Amino acid sequence: MIPSRLAPLFVLLGALLLLPSIATAGSAPVAATTPSPTSGLQNPSLAPSPAPVQGTIVGAPAGVNIRACPKADCSVVGIAKFGERLLVTGPAKDGFVPVERGGVAGYAFALYVATAEGGTPELRQGLPGCNRVAFIFNVGVGFENRIEILDRLKADGIPATVFPMGWWADEHPDLLQRIAQGGFPIGSHGAERVKLTDRGDEAVKADIRAAAATIERAIGKPPEPYFTPYAAETDERVNGLIARAGYLPVGYTLPAGDWDYGADPDRVWENVVPKVQDGAIVEFHLDAPASAESTGVALPWIVERLRAKGYRFVTIAEMARPCA
């Protein structure tokens, strides 16, 4: 029998012991058991799946493979045509986005899928995983042409992608033919030395078309579907116009800094070698004021050091694909 003076204490203890079961039974919840707003983020399986969004195939006139899994060697379950719309059903994984097209689910390489939420993709650096570096050469500064820089690369087995301006191709079709015959892919650097961000939509489209026509007249075929804007001046609007015209907008990871009078080989070296990483795109010039004295001298050093570090050299076409 409980002494009368202890009875209130036992009543209180009994009430405390019953609180969890009372809360479980559906009465007012105890504040300490309420999940925090971020608790679900600690377990991705608890996070809600993003709602599907509409995507459009851009920058790839030949279309894009839809694969059974997010890897380059997975089987192809369909081909989405340039300009075709599909549903993007989740976030990117290993460079691929999950998509649904005509009732078939698969994965498309994200570099060619534009969405209103994510904007237009631009290639400034390739996916890491296989120690790739790409050299690009923009042509159109307007000084002496130093094509022999490419001759040295070819002799050393180093690929590169060349982006001439339309006005330059019109004035030097013989040189552009020589570059193309040397096995260097030819992209487009626009028609004139004008910032496309300062021009209206129709003027940008006209510049893209004019450059393509001039380059085709010079080499007998259209440029490759890669476009790098003059002075690297671009934005979402310009990138969208480029991509909807059938070109992948291309930027660069590292500028060699060889475009002005003060360029020298040490400066070019320092701008490139210490900063290179897997997937880097490095920008050089063939007709800058000091191309011969800067890039022409530094490039063999750069190639030798990057080779020693285990990098392999690729074109923009290869850098624009997932690492196999």
Secondary structure as GFF3:
##gff-version 3
##sequence-region A 1 324
A	DSSP	three_ten_helix	4	6	.	.	.	ID=ss1
A	DSSP	alpha_helix	7	24	.	.	.	ID=ss2
A	DSSP	three_ten_helix	31	33	.	.	.	ID=ss3
A	DSSP	three_ten_helix	39	42	.	.	.	ID=ss4
A	DSSP	three_ten_helix	44	46	.	.	.	ID=ss5
A	DSSP	beta_strand	53	57	.	.	.	ID=ss6
A	DSSP	beta_strand	64	67	.	.	.	ID=ss7
A	DSSP	beta_strand	76	80	.	.	.	ID=ss8
A	DSSP	beta_strand	85	88	.	.	.	ID=ss9
A	DSSP	beta_strand	96	101	.	.	.	ID=ss10
A	DSSP	beta_strand	104	109	.	.	.	ID=ss11
A	DSSP	three_ten_helix	110	112	.	.	.	ID=ss12
A	DSSP	beta_strand	113	115	.	.	.	ID=ss13
A	DSSP	beta_strand	132	139	.	.	.	ID=ss14
A	DSSP	alpha_helix	148	155	.	.	.	ID=ss15
A	DSSP	beta_strand	161	164	.	.	.	ID=ss16
A	DSSP	alpha_helix	166	171	.	.	.	ID=ss17
A	DSSP	alpha_helix	173	181	.	.	.	ID=ss18
A	DSSP	three_ten_helix	196	198	.	.	.	ID=ss19
A	DSSP	alpha_helix	201	219	.	.	.	ID=ss20
A	DSSP	beta_strand	226	227	.	.	.	ID=ss21
A	DSSP	three_ten_helix	230	232	.	.	.	ID=ss22
A	DSSP	alpha_helix	236	244	.	.	.	ID=ss23
A	DSSP	beta_strand	248	249	.	.	.	ID=ss24
A	DSSP	beta_strand	254	255	.	.	.	ID=ss25
A	DSSP	alpha_helix	265	272	.	.	.	ID=ss26
A	DSSP	three_ten_helix	273	275	.	.	.	ID=ss27
A	DSSP	beta_strand	280	285	.	.	.	ID=ss28
A	DSSP	alpha_helix	295	308	.	.	.	ID=ss29
A	DSSP	beta_strand	312	314	.	.	.	ID=ss30
A	DSSP	alpha_helix	316	319	.	.	.	ID=ss31
###
